[in-house]
Amino acid sequence: QGVNLYLKKGAVGYDGSFVFLEDGEKVKADVVVLAIGVLPDSSLAKDAGLAIGLKGSIAVDKNMMTSDENIYAVGDAIEVYEIASSRKGVIPLAGPANKQGRIAADNIAGIKSEYKGSLGTSILKVFSLSAASTGMNERTAKSLGIDYDYVVLSPLSHAQYYPGGQVMTLKVLFEKGSGKLLGAQIVGHDGVDKRIDVIATAMRAGLKVEDLAELELSYAPPFSSAKDPVNMAGFASSNVLKGLVKQ
């Protein structure tokens, strides 16, 4: 696609024509986009004297109530409970924000309702590739001191003998011993979205990584294989947990 990647070379500055990399290289650029993350815009909450949480986010309880019982907050600027890591975090995604809005409205109307946390399930498209994730990644697991393991596999999106199947690569993290699902990342073409959604649903339901092997998922050659990529992740993880395979 004509895109050059400069890996492990941080950008340290730019002028009107060039981006300067940390190794001294200059890259010509007509337009520069800084995609470096987002921070909560909580100035209104701070001015109102509300409690502030992680990264300057607005602290709320499970009912989406702030530290003022007459004020509720939802969306990208609030602090949430991260299901995978069992800690507080900031997850600016549209899906959780809409669910939080419904819960806040319920509680304002006198209907008790709780937000049970976020997994951070997301997906993006880069040209013909799709990249999706849910739960925590390996870097987060390391930083939290979790005793984890993972499997990486590259199955086809559907049955090999049916035309058009394309490879996708899955990485599934789980806790050693317990088999608790910690997170997953998938990169590929067709079917990435449905596989990450299945894993996210399994995590929300409290299933373990071995349980992925038992999921009964829809199958016909144009759509999947008799052993779906999610099932294969379960098989491979089970082999590791049982000591049948050493990685």
FITOR-36515 format. One record per atom (N, C-alpha, C): residue number from 1; x, y, z. Coordinates in steps of 0.1 Angstrom, whole numbers, plus 2048, in hexadecimal, padded with zeros to 3 digits. Atoms other than C-alpha are relative to their C-alpha. Layout:
REM residues N
- k, X, Y, Z
- NUM, X, Y, Z $
...
END
This chain:
REM residues 247
- k, X, Y, Z
- 1, 808, 7F4, 800 $
- 1, 800, 800, 800 $
- 1, 809, 80D, 800 $
- 2, 7F8, 7F4, 800 $
- 2, 81E, 817, 7FE $
- 2, 803, 806, 80D $
- 3, 7FE, 7FB, 7F2 $
- 3, 821, 81B, 824 $
- 3, 80E, 7FB, 805 $
- 4, 7F3, 804, 7FA $
- 4, 844, 81B, 834 $
- 4, 7FF, 800, 80F $
- 5, 800, 801, 7F2 $
- 5, 847, 810, 858 $
- 5, 80E, 802, 806 $
- 6, 7F3, 7FD, 7F9 $
- 6, 863, 81E, 86E $
- 6, 7FE, 7FB, 80E $
- 7, 802, 806, 7F3 $
- 7, 863, 806, 88B $
- 7, 80B, 802, 80A $
- 8, 7F7, 7FD, 7F5 $
- 8, 874, 80D, 8AC $
- 8, 808, 80C, 7FD $
- 9, 7F9, 7F3, 803 $
- 9, 87D, 830, 8A0 $
- 9, 7F6, 80B, 804 $
- 10, 80A, 7F6, 7FB $
- 10, 86A, 84A, 8B5 $
- 10, 802, 80D, 7F8 $
- 11, 800, 7F3, 806 $
- 11, 861, 86B, 8A5 $
- 11, 802, 80A, 80C $
- 12, 7FD, 7F7, 7F6 $
- 12, 870, 887, 8B9 $
- 12, 7FC, 80F, 7FD $
- 13, 805, 7F3, 803 $
- 13, 863, 8A5, 8A6 $
- 13, 7FD, 802, 7F1 $
- 14, 803, 7FE, 80E $
- 14, 858, 8B4, 885 $
- 14, 7FF, 80F, 7FE $
- 15, 802, 7F2, 804 $
- 15, 858, 8D5, 872 $
- 15, 7F6, 800, 7F5 $
- 16, 80B, 7FF, 80A $
- 16, 843, 8DF, 854 $
- 16, 802, 7F5, 7F5 $
- 17, 7FD, 809, 80B $
- 17, 853, 8C5, 83D $
- 17, 805, 7F2, 804 $
- 18, 7F9, 80D, 7FC $
- 18, 865, 8A9, 851 $
- 18, 7FC, 7FC, 80E $
- 19, 801, 806, 7F2 $
- 19, 860, 891, 86E $
- 19, 80E, 7FC, 803 $
- 20, 7F2, 803, 7FB $
- 20, 880, 88D, 882 $
- 20, 7FF, 7F3, 809 $
- 21, 7FF, 80D, 7F8 $
- 21, 887, 869, 88F $
- 21, 80B, 801, 80A $
- 22, 7F7, 800, 7F5 $
- 22, 89B, 862, 8AE $
- 22, 80E, 7FC, 7FC $
- 23, 7F2, 804, 805 $
- 23, 8B8, 853, 89A $
- 23, 806, 80A, 7F7 $
- 24, 7FB, 7F5, 808 $
- 24, 8BC, 874, 887 $
- 24, 7FA, 800, 7F2 $
- 25, 806, 800, 80E $
- 25, 8A9, 869, 867 $
- 25, 7F5, 80A, 7FF $
- 26, 80B, 7F7, 803 $
- 26, 892, 882, 857 $
- 26, 7F6, 7F9, 7F6 $
- 27, 809, 805, 809 $
- 27, 872, 877, 846 $
- 27, 7F7, 80B, 7FB $
- 28, 808, 7F5, 805 $
- 28, 860, 88E, 82E $
- 28, 7F1, 7FD, 802 $
- 29, 80E, 802, 7FD $
- 29, 83B, 893, 836 $
- 29, 7F8, 80D, 7FC $
- 30, 809, 7F5, 803 $
- 30, 820, 8A9, 827 $
- 30, 7F5, 802, 80B $
- 31, 80A, 800, 7F5 $
- 31, 808, 8A0, 844 $
- 31, 805, 7F7, 80B $
- 32, 7FC, 807, 7F4 $
- 32, 810, 894, 867 $
- 32, 7F4, 7FD, 809 $
- 33, 80B, 804, 7F7 $
- 33, 7F6, 881, 87C $
- 33, 806, 7FA, 80D $
- 34, 7FB, 805, 7F3 $
- 34, 7FE, 87C, 8A1 $
- 34, 7F6, 7F7, 806 $
- 35, 809, 80A, 7FA $
- 35, 7EC, 85C, 8AC $
- 35, 806, 7FB, 80C $
- 36, 7F8, 803, 7F4 $
- 36, 7FA, 85B, 8CF $
- 36, 7F7, 7FD, 80C $
- 37, 809, 803, 7F5 $
- 37, 7DB, 852, 8E3 $
- 37, 7F8, 80C, 804 $
- 38, 809, 7F5, 7FC $
- 38, 7C1, 867, 8F5 $
- 38, 800, 801, 80F $
- 39, 801, 7FE, 7F1 $
- 39, 7BC, 875, 918 $
- 39, 7F2, 806, 802 $
- 40, 80E, 7FB, 7FD $
- 40, 79A, 87D, 929 $
- 40, 800, 80F, 801 $
- 41, 803, 7F2, 7FE $
- 41, 78D, 8A0, 926 $
- 41, 7F7, 801, 80C $
- 42, 808, 800, 7F3 $
- 42, 781, 8A3, 94A $
- 42, 800, 80D, 807 $
- 43, 7FF, 7F3, 7FA $
- 43, 785, 8C8, 94F $
- 43, 7F3, 805, 807 $
- 44, 80D, 7FC, 7FA $
- 44, 760, 8CD, 955 $
- 44, 7FE, 7F9, 80E $
- 45, 802, 807, 7F3 $
- 45, 760, 8B2, 970 $
- 45, 809, 805, 80B $
- 46, 7F6, 7FA, 7F7 $
- 46, 77F, 8C1, 980 $
- 46, 7FA, 80D, 806 $
- 47, 805, 7F3, 7FC $
- 47, 76F, 8E3, 981 $
- 47, 7F4, 7FE, 809 $
- 48, 80C, 802, 7F8 $
- 48, 750, 8D4, 991 $
- 48, 804, 7F9, 80D $
- 49, 7FC, 806, 7F3 $
- 49, 765, 8C4, 9AD $
- 49, 7FE, 7F1, 801 $
- 50, 803, 80F, 7FF $
- 50, 75E, 8A0, 9A3 $
- 50, 80E, 7F9, 801 $
- 51, 7F5, 809, 7FE $
- 51, 776, 884, 9AC $
- 51, 806, 7FC, 7F2 $
- 52, 7F9, 803, 80C $
- 52, 790, 87D, 991 $
- 52, 808, 7F3, 802 $
- 53, 7FA, 80D, 7FF $
- 53, 79E, 85B, 989 $
- 53, 80D, 7FF, 7F8 $
- 54, 7F4, 803, 808 $
- 54, 7B9, 84B, 974 $
- 54, 802, 809, 7F4 $
- 55, 7FD, 7F8, 80C $
- 55, 7CA, 861, 959 $
- 55, 7F7, 80C, 7FF $
- 56, 808, 7F4, 800 $
- 56, 7B4, 87E, 963 $
- 56, 7F1, 7FD, 7FC $
- 57, 80D, 804, 803 $
- 57, 794, 86A, 95C $
- 57, 7F6, 804, 80B $
- 58, 80A, 7FD, 7F6 $
- 58, 773, 870, 96E $
- 58, 7FD, 7F3, 807 $
- 59, 803, 80C, 7F8 $
- 59, 76E, 857, 98A $
- 59, 7F1, 7FE, 801 $
- 60, 80E, 803, 7FF $
- 60, 74C, 846, 98A $
- 60, 7FF, 7F2, 807 $
- 61, 802, 80D, 7FA $
- 61, 73D, 828, 99C $
- 61, 7F9, 7F7, 7F6 $
- 62, 806, 809, 80A $
- 62, 72B, 80A, 98C $
- 62, 7F3, 805, 7FA $
- 63, 80C, 7FB, 805 $
- 63, 70C, 81E, 988 $
- 63, 802, 80C, 7F7 $
- 64, 7FC, 7F4, 808 $
- 64, 71F, 839, 974 $
- 64, 7FF, 80D, 807 $
- 65, 801, 7F4, 7F8 $
- 65, 71B, 851, 991 $
- 65, 80E, 806, 804 $
- 66, 7F3, 7FA, 7FC $
- 66, 737, 86A, 998 $
- 66, 800, 802, 80F $
- 67, 800, 7FD, 7F2 $
- 67, 741, 876, 9BA $
- 67, 7F5, 809, 805 $
- 68, 80C, 7F8, 7FD $
- 68, 723, 88D, 9B9 $
- 68, 7F3, 7F7, 7FC $
- 69, 80C, 809, 803 $
- 69, 702, 878, 9BB $
- 69, 7F7, 806, 7F6 $
- 70, 809, 7FA, 80A $
- 70, 6F1, 890, 9A4 $
- 70, 807, 801, 7F2 $
- 71, 7F9, 7FF, 80C $
- 71, 70B, 88D, 988 $
- 71, 804, 7F2, 7FB $
- 72, 7FB, 80D, 806 $
- 72, 711, 86E, 971 $
- 72, 809, 803, 7F5 $
- 73, 7F7, 7FE, 80B $
- 73, 72C, 86A, 958 $
- 73, 802, 7F3, 7F8 $
- 74, 7FD, 80C, 808 $
- 74, 732, 851, 93B $
- 74, 809, 804, 7F5 $
- 75, 7F8, 7FD, 80C $
- 75, 748, 84D, 91D $
- 75, 80F, 800, 801 $
- 76, 7F1, 800, 802 $
- 76, 76C, 853, 913 $
- 76, 807, 806, 80C $
- 77, 7F9, 7F8, 7F5 $
- 77, 774, 86A, 931 $
- 77, 7FF, 7F9, 80E $
- 78, 802, 806, 7F3 $
- 78, 76B, 852, 94D $
- 78, 80A, 7F5, 803 $
- 79, 7F8, 80B, 7FC $
- 79, 77F, 838, 961 $
- 79, 7F7, 7F4, 801 $
- 80, 808, 80C, 800 $
- 80, 772, 814, 95D $
- 80, 808, 7F5, 806 $
- 81, 7FA, 80C, 7FB $
- 81, 779, 7F2, 96B $
- 81, 804, 7F7, 7F4 $
- 82, 7FC, 808, 80B $
- 82, 78E, 7DD, 954 $
- 82, 7FF, 7F1, 804 $
- 83, 803, 80E, 7FC $
- 83, 781, 7B9, 955 $
- 83, 80C, 7F7, 7FF $
- 84, 7F5, 809, 802 $
- 84, 7A0, 7A8, 948 $
- 84, 80B, 801, 80B $
- 85, 7F5, 7FE, 7F6 $
- 85, 7B9, 7B8, 960 $
- 85, 7FB, 803, 80E $
- 86, 806, 7FE, 7F3 $
- 86, 7A1, 7BE, 97D $
- 86, 806, 80D, 807 $
- 87, 7FB, 7F3, 7FB $
- 87, 7AD, 7E2, 980 $
- 87, 7F8, 80B, 7F9 $
- 88, 806, 7F5, 806 $
- 88, 7A1, 805, 978 $
- 88, 808, 804, 7F3 $
- 89, 7FA, 7FC, 80C $
- 89, 7A8, 813, 955 $
- 89, 7F8, 80A, 7F9 $
- 90, 808, 7F7, 808 $
- 90, 79D, 82B, 93A $
- 90, 7FF, 7F9, 7F2 $
- 91, 802, 807, 80C $
- 91, 78E, 81A, 91B $
- 91, 7F6, 809, 7F7 $
- 92, 809, 7F7, 808 $
- 92, 781, 834, 901 $
- 92, 7FB, 7F9, 7F4 $
- 93, 806, 807, 80B $
- 93, 76B, 81F, 8EB $
- 93, 7F1, 802, 7FF $
- 94, 80E, 7FC, 801 $
- 94, 748, 825, 8DD $
- 94, 7F7, 7F6, 805 $
- 95, 809, 80B, 7FA $
- 95, 739, 803, 8E7 $
- 95, 7FE, 802, 80E $
- 96, 801, 7FE, 7F2 $
- 96, 740, 807, 90C $
- 96, 7F9, 80D, 803 $
- 97, 806, 7F3, 7FD $
- 97, 736, 82C, 90B $
- 97, 7F1, 7FF, 7FE $
- 98, 80F, 801, 802 $
- 98, 713, 824, 8FD $
- 98, 7FA, 7F8, 80B $
- 99, 806, 808, 7F5 $
- 99, 70D, 809, 917 $
- 99, 800, 807, 80D $
- 100, 7FF, 7F8, 7F4 $
- 100, 718, 820, 932 $
- 100, 7F5, 80B, 800 $
- 101, 80B, 7F6, 801 $
- 101, 6FF, 83A, 925 $
- 101, 7F3, 7FA, 804 $
- 102, 80C, 807, 7FC $
- 102, 6E3, 821, 929 $
- 102, 7FF, 7FE, 80F $
- 103, 7FF, 803, 7F2 $
- 103, 6EE, 818, 94C $
- 103, 7FE, 80D, 808 $
- 104, 802, 7F3, 7F9 $
- 104, 6F0, 83C, 957 $
- 104, 7F1, 804, 7FF $
- 105, 80E, 7FC, 801 $
- 105, 6CD, 843, 949 $
- 105, 7F7, 7F7, 809 $
- 106, 808, 808, 7F7 $
- 106, 6BF, 825, 95B $
- 106, 801, 805, 80F $
- 107, 7FF, 7FB, 7F2 $
- 107, 6CD, 831, 97D $
- 107, 7FA, 80D, 802 $
- 108, 807, 7F3, 7FF $
- 108, 6C1, 854, 977 $
- 108, 7F1, 7FF, 801 $
- 109, 80E, 803, 801 $
- 109, 69F, 846, 970 $
- 109, 7FB, 7F7, 80C $
- 110, 803, 808, 7F5 $
- 110, 6A0, 832, 990 $
- 110, 800, 7F1, 7FE $
- 111, 7FE, 80E, 803 $
- 111, 6A8, 810, 980 $
- 111, 80E, 7FC, 803 $
- 112, 7F2, 803, 7FC $
- 112, 6C6, 801, 991 $
- 112, 807, 7F8, 7F5 $
- 113, 7F8, 806, 80B $
- 113, 6E0, 7F7, 977 $
- 113, 80F, 802, 802 $
- 114, 7F2, 7FF, 7FD $
- 114, 705, 7F0, 979 $
- 114, 808, 7FD, 7F3 $
- 115, 7F6, 803, 80B $
- 115, 722, 7F2, 960 $
- 115, 80A, 7F7, 805 $
- 116, 7F7, 80A, 7FA $
- 116, 737, 7D3, 965 $
- 116, 80E, 800, 7FB $
- 117, 7F2, 7FF, 805 $
- 117, 756, 7DE, 953 $
- 117, 802, 7FF, 7F1 $
- 118, 7FC, 800, 80E $
- 118, 768, 7DF, 932 $
- 118, 80B, 7F6, 7FD $
- 119, 7F5, 809, 805 $
- 119, 77E, 7C6, 91E $
- 119, 808, 808, 7F7 $
- 120, 7F8, 7F8, 80A $
- 120, 789, 7E1, 905 $
- 120, 801, 7F9, 7F3 $
- 121, 801, 807, 80D $
- 121, 77E, 7CC, 8E7 $
- 121, 800, 80A, 7F5 $
- 122, 7FF, 7F6, 80A $
- 122, 788, 7DF, 8C8 $
- 122, 805, 7FA, 7F3 $
- 123, 7FB, 805, 80D $
- 123, 78F, 7DA, 8A3 $
- 123, 802, 80C, 7F7 $
- 124, 7FE, 7F5, 80A $
- 124, 79D, 7F0, 887 $
- 124, 804, 7F9, 7F3 $
- 125, 7FD, 805, 80D $
- 125, 7A3, 7EC, 862 $
- 125, 80B, 808, 7FA $
- 126, 7F5, 7F9, 806 $
- 126, 7C4, 7F5, 851 $
- 126, 801, 7FA, 7F2 $
- 127, 801, 805, 80E $
- 127, 7C0, 7F1, 82B $
- 127, 7F8, 7F3, 800 $
- 128, 808, 80C, 801 $
- 128, 7B6, 7CD, 826 $
- 128, 800, 7F8, 80D $
- 129, 7FE, 808, 7F4 $
- 129, 7C1, 7C1, 849 $
- 129, 7F6, 805, 80B $
- 130, 807, 7FC, 7F4 $
- 130, 7AC, 7C1, 869 $
- 130, 808, 7FC, 80C $
- 131, 7F8, 803, 7F4 $
- 131, 7BC, 7C2, 88B $
- 131, 7F6, 802, 80C $
- 132, 80A, 7FF, 7F5 $
- 132, 7A7, 7BB, 8AB $
- 132, 807, 7FB, 80D $
- 133, 7FB, 804, 7F3 $
- 133, 7AD, 7B7, 8D0 $
- 133, 7F5, 800, 80A $
- 134, 808, 7FF, 7F5 $
- 134, 79C, 7B0, 8F0 $
- 134, 808, 7FC, 80D $
- 135, 7F9, 803, 7F4 $
- 135, 7A7, 7AF, 914 $
- 135, 80E, 806, 800 $
- 136, 7F3, 7FA, 7FF $
- 136, 7CB, 7B5, 91D $
- 136, 80A, 7FA, 7F6 $
- 137, 7F5, 806, 808 $
- 137, 7EB, 7B0, 908 $
- 137, 80B, 7FC, 808 $
- 138, 7F5, 806, 7F9 $
- 138, 80B, 7A0, 911 $
- 138, 808, 80B, 809 $
- 139, 7F9, 7F6, 7F8 $
- 139, 81B, 7C1, 91C $
- 139, 7F9, 804, 80D $
- 140, 808, 7FD, 7F3 $
- 140, 7FF, 7C8, 935 $
- 140, 801, 7F5, 80A $
- 141, 7FF, 80B, 7F7 $
- 141, 801, 7A5, 942 $
- 141, 80D, 800, 808 $
- 142, 7F3, 7FF, 7FA $
- 142, 826, 7A9, 948 $
- 142, 801, 80B, 80B $
- 143, 7FF, 7F5, 7F7 $
- 143, 822, 7CA, 959 $
- 143, 7F8, 7FE, 80D $
- 144, 808, 803, 7F4 $
- 144, 808, 7BC, 971 $
- 144, 806, 7F4, 808 $
- 145, 7FA, 80C, 7FA $
- 145, 81E, 79E, 97A $
- 145, 7F8, 7F4, 7FF $
- 146, 809, 80B, 801 $
- 146, 805, 785, 96E $
- 146, 809, 7F4, 7FA $
- 147, 7F9, 80C, 805 $
- 147, 813, 761, 968 $
- 147, 7F7, 7FB, 7F5 $
- 148, 808, 803, 80C $
- 148, 806, 75D, 945 $
- 148, 807, 7F8, 7F6 $
- 149, 7FB, 807, 80C $
- 149, 80B, 749, 925 $
- 149, 7F8, 804, 7F5 $
- 150, 808, 7FD, 80C $
- 150, 7FF, 74D, 902 $
- 150, 802, 7F6, 7F5 $
- 151, 7FE, 808, 80C $
- 151, 7FA, 73B, 8E1 $
- 151, 7FE, 809, 7F4 $
- 152, 802, 7F9, 80D $
- 152, 7FE, 749, 8BE $
- 152, 7FE, 7F6, 7F5 $
- 153, 803, 809, 80B $
- 153, 7EF, 738, 8A0 $
- 153, 7FB, 807, 7F4 $
- 154, 804, 7F9, 80D $
- 154, 7E7, 740, 87C $
- 154, 7F8, 7F7, 7F7 $
- 155, 809, 808, 808 $
- 155, 7C9, 72E, 86F $
- 155, 7FA, 808, 7F5 $
- 156, 807, 7FA, 80B $
- 156, 7B5, 735, 84F $
- 156, 7F3, 805, 805 $
- 157, 80C, 7FA, 7FC $
- 157, 796, 74A, 851 $
- 157, 7F4, 7F7, 7FE $
- 158, 80B, 80B, 802 $
- 158, 781, 72D, 843 $
- 158, 807, 7F4, 7FA $
- 159, 7FA, 80D, 804 $
- 159, 786, 709, 836 $
- 159, 80A, 802, 7F5 $
- 160, 7F5, 7FF, 80A $
- 160, 7A6, 705, 822 $
- 160, 7FC, 7FD, 7F2 $
- 161, 804, 804, 80D $
- 161, 795, 6F4, 805 $
- 161, 7F6, 809, 7F9 $
- 162, 809, 7F6, 806 $
- 162, 77C, 710, 800 $
- 162, 807, 80C, 7FC $
- 163, 7F7, 7F4, 805 $
- 163, 78A, 72D, 7EA $
- 163, 7FE, 80C, 809 $
- 164, 800, 7F2, 7FA $
- 164, 793, 74E, 7FA $
- 164, 804, 800, 80F $
- 165, 7FC, 800, 7F2 $
- 165, 79F, 743, 81D $
- 165, 80D, 808, 801 $
- 166, 7F4, 7F8, 7FD $
- 166, 7B9, 75B, 82C $
- 166, 804, 7FD, 80E $
- 167, 7FB, 802, 7F3 $
- 167, 7D0, 757, 849 $
- 167, 7FD, 80B, 80A $
- 168, 801, 7F7, 7F5 $
- 168, 7C9, 768, 86A $
- 168, 809, 7FC, 80B $
- 169, 7F7, 804, 7F5 $
- 169, 7E1, 769, 887 $
- 169, 7F9, 804, 80D $
- 170, 806, 7FD, 7F3 $
- 170, 7D3, 766, 8AB $
- 170, 80B, 7FE, 80A $
- 171, 7F8, 802, 7F4 $
- 171, 7E5, 76B, 8CB $
- 171, 7F6, 801, 80C $
- 172, 809, 801, 7F5 $
- 172, 7D2, 760, 8EA $
- 172, 808, 7FF, 80D $
- 173, 7F9, 801, 7F3 $
- 173, 7DF, 767, 90E $
- 173, 7F7, 7FA, 80A $
- 174, 808, 806, 7F5 $
- 174, 7D4, 753, 92C $
- 174, 809, 7FF, 80C $
- 175, 7F8, 802, 7F4 $
- 175, 7DF, 74F, 950 $
- 175, 804, 7F2, 802 $
- 176, 7FB, 80D, 7FE $
- 176, 7F5, 732, 958 $
- 176, 7F8, 7FA, 80C $
- 177, 806, 807, 7F5 $
- 177, 7E5, 718, 96F $
- 177, 7F0, 801, 7FF $
- 178, 80F, 7FF, 800 $
- 178, 7C1, 726, 96F $
- 178, 7FA, 800, 7F2 $
- 179, 806, 800, 80E $
- 179, 7BD, 72A, 949 $
- 179, 7F7, 80C, 7FE $
- 180, 808, 7F5, 802 $
- 180, 7AC, 74B, 94E $
- 180, 804, 808, 7F3 $
- 181, 7FE, 7F8, 80C $
- 181, 7A8, 75E, 92D $
- 181, 804, 80E, 803 $
- 182, 7FB, 7F3, 7FC $
- 182, 7BC, 77E, 92F $
- 182, 7FE, 80A, 7F4 $
- 183, 802, 7F7, 80C $
- 183, 7B9, 78C, 90B $
- 183, 804, 7F9, 7F3 $
- 184, 7FC, 806, 80D $
- 184, 7BE, 786, 8E6 $
- 184, 802, 80C, 7F6 $
- 185, 7FE, 7F7, 80B $
- 185, 7CA, 798, 8C7 $
- 185, 7FF, 7F8, 7F3 $
- 186, 801, 807, 80D $
- 186, 7C2, 78E, 8A3 $
- 186, 802, 80A, 7F5 $
- 187, 7FD, 7F9, 80C $
- 187, 7CF, 79B, 882 $
- 187, 7FD, 7F7, 7F4 $
- 188, 803, 808, 80C $
- 188, 7C1, 78F, 861 $
- 188, 7F7, 808, 7F6 $
- 189, 809, 7FA, 80A $
- 189, 7A7, 795, 846 $
- 189, 7F2, 7FC, 804 $
- 190, 80E, 804, 7FD $
- 190, 784, 784, 846 $
- 190, 7FF, 7F9, 80E $
- 191, 804, 807, 7F4 $
- 191, 775, 779, 867 $
- 191, 808, 804, 80D $
- 192, 7F9, 7FC, 7F4 $
- 192, 78C, 78B, 87F $
- 192, 7F6, 805, 80B $
- 193, 809, 7FA, 7F6 $
- 193, 76F, 79E, 88F $
- 193, 7F8, 7F5, 807 $
- 194, 808, 80A, 7F8 $
- 194, 75A, 77F, 897 $
- 194, 808, 7F8, 809 $
- 195, 7F8, 807, 7F7 $
- 195, 777, 76D, 8A6 $
- 195, 803, 807, 80D $
- 196, 7FE, 7F8, 7F4 $
- 196, 780, 789, 8BE $
- 196, 7F4, 802, 808 $
- 197, 80C, 7FF, 7F8 $
- 197, 75C, 78D, 8C7 $
- 197, 7FC, 7F4, 808 $
- 198, 802, 80D, 7F9 $
- 198, 759, 768, 8D0 $
- 198, 809, 800, 80D $
- 199, 7F7, 800, 7F5 $
- 199, 778, 76B, 8E6 $
- 199, 7FC, 80A, 80B $
- 200, 805, 7F6, 7F7 $
- 200, 76B, 78B, 8F6 $
- 200, 7F4, 7FC, 808 $
- 201, 80C, 806, 7F9 $
- 201, 74A, 77A, 8FE $
- 201, 804, 7F6, 80A $
- 202, 7FB, 80A, 7F7 $
- 202, 75C, 75D, 90D $
- 202, 806, 806, 80C $
- 203, 7FA, 7FA, 7F5 $
- 203, 770, 774, 923 $
- 203, 7F5, 806, 809 $
- 204, 80B, 7FA, 7F8 $
- 204, 751, 787, 92E $
- 204, 7F8, 7F5, 808 $
- 205, 808, 80A, 7F9 $
- 205, 740, 766, 937 $
- 205, 809, 7F8, 80A $
- 206, 7F8, 806, 7F6 $
- 206, 75E, 75B, 94C $
- 206, 806, 7F2, 7FB $
- 207, 7FB, 80C, 805 $
- 207, 768, 73E, 935 $
- 207, 80F, 800, 801 $
- 208, 7F2, 802, 800 $
- 208, 78B, 730, 937 $
- 208, 805, 7FD, 7F2 $
- 209, 7FA, 801, 80E $
- 209, 7A3, 72D, 919 $
- 209, 7FD, 7F2, 7FB $
- 210, 804, 80E, 805 $
- 210, 79C, 707, 917 $
- 210, 7F2, 7FF, 7FB $
- 211, 80E, 801, 805 $
- 211, 777, 70E, 913 $
- 211, 7FE, 804, 7F2 $
- 212, 801, 7FC, 80E $
- 212, 77E, 71E, 8F1 $
- 212, 7FF, 7F4, 7F7 $
- 213, 800, 80D, 809 $
- 213, 784, 6FA, 8E4 $
- 213, 7F2, 7FB, 7FF $
- 214, 80D, 806, 7FF $
- 214, 760, 6F1, 8EE $
- 214, 7F5, 809, 7F9 $
- 215, 80A, 7F8, 805 $
- 215, 74E, 70E, 8DE $
- 215, 7FA, 7FB, 7F3 $
- 216, 806, 805, 80D $
- 216, 735, 703, 8C3 $
- 216, 7FC, 80C, 7F8 $
- 217, 802, 7F4, 808 $
- 217, 738, 71D, 8A8 $
- 217, 7FC, 7FC, 7F2 $
- 218, 806, 803, 80D $
- 218, 727, 720, 886 $
- 218, 80B, 7FC, 7F6 $
- 219, 7F6, 805, 80A $
- 219, 739, 70D, 86A $
- 219, 7F9, 7FC, 7F3 $
- 220, 802, 805, 80E $
- 220, 736, 70A, 845 $
- 220, 80D, 805, 7F9 $
- 221, 7F3, 7FD, 806 $
- 221, 755, 70B, 82E $
- 221, 802, 80E, 7FC $
- 222, 7FD, 7F2, 803 $
- 222, 750, 72F, 822 $
- 222, 802, 809, 80C $
- 223, 800, 7F7, 7F5 $
- 223, 74F, 73C, 845 $
- 223, 80B, 7FC, 80B $
- 224, 7F7, 805, 7F6 $
- 224, 766, 727, 85B $
- 224, 805, 7F2, 7FD $
- 225, 7FC, 80E, 801 $
- 225, 776, 705, 861 $
- 225, 7F9, 7F9, 80B $
- 226, 807, 809, 7F5 $
- 226, 767, 6E8, 875 $
- 226, 807, 803, 80D $
- 227, 7FA, 7FB, 7F4 $
- 227, 781, 6F2, 88E $
- 227, 803, 80F, 7FE $
- 228, 7FF, 7F1, 802 $
- 228, 77D, 718, 890 $
- 228, 80D, 805, 806 $
- 229, 7F4, 7FB, 7FA $
- 229, 79C, 72D, 897 $
- 229, 7FF, 802, 80F $
- 230, 802, 7FF, 7F1 $
- 230, 78D, 734, 8BA $
- 230, 802, 7F3, 807 $
- 231, 7FF, 80D, 7FB $
- 231, 78A, 70F, 8C0 $
- 231, 80F, 7FC, 800 $
- 232, 7F2, 804, 801 $
- 232, 7AE, 70A, 8B4 $
- 232, 808, 807, 80B $
- 233, 7F9, 7F9, 7F5 $
- 233, 7BA, 724, 8CD $
- 233, 7FE, 7F9, 80D $
- 234, 803, 808, 7F4 $
- 234, 7A8, 710, 8E8 $
- 234, 808, 7F3, 801 $
- 235, 7F8, 80D, 800 $
- 235, 7B9, 6EF, 8DD $
- 235, 80E, 803, 803 $
- 236, 7F2, 7FD, 7FE $
- 236, 7DB, 6FF, 8DC $
- 236, 803, 804, 80E $
- 237, 7FE, 7FB, 7F2 $
- 237, 7D7, 710, 8FE $
- 237, 7FF, 7F4, 80A $
- 238, 802, 80B, 7F7 $
- 238, 7CA, 6F0, 90E $
- 238, 80D, 7F7, 800 $
- 239, 7F4, 808, 801 $
- 239, 7E9, 6DD, 901 $
- 239, 80B, 806, 809 $
- 240, 7F6, 7F9, 7F8 $
- 240, 7FF, 6F7, 912 $
- 240, 7FD, 7FE, 80F $
- 241, 804, 801, 7F1 $
- 241, 7EC, 6F7, 933 $
- 241, 802, 7F2, 805 $
- 242, 7FF, 80E, 7FB $
- 242, 7EC, 6D1, 935 $
- 242, 80E, 7FB, 7FF $
- 243, 7F2, 805, 801 $
- 243, 811, 6CF, 92E $
- 243, 803, 7F7, 7F5 $
- 244, 7FE, 809, 80B $
- 244, 80C, 6BC, 90E $
- 244, 809, 806, 7F5 $
- 245, 7F8, 7F8, 80A $
- 245, 81F, 6D7, 8FA $
- 245, 809, 809, 808 $
- 246, 7F8, 7F6, 7FA $
- 246, 83D, 6EB, 905 $
- 246, 803, 80B, 7F5 $
- 247, 7FE, 7F5, 80A $
- 247, 841, 70D, 8F3 $
- 247, 80F, 804, 802 $
END
